[in-house]
Amino acid sequence: MKRDLMDILACPVCKGDLTLTVTKEDGDEIVEGSLNCQACNENYPIQDAIPNLLPPSLRS
């Protein structure tokens, strides 16, 4: 995931702003981490550079 994506991402549940936490980076690519919504307190994982923005009830 590229950092510039943060400018357009919003929480899929409440449309709130997301806060990025990075645990692994490769150059300008975020490989692992999470996105957290301050408004509804949902957490969305980033794995293999792909943010999983499915609502929690739809994740497997």
Secondary structure, 3 states (H helix, E strand, C coil): CEHHHHHCCCCCCCCCCEEEEEEEEECCEEEEEEEEECCCCCEEEEECCEECCCCHHHCC
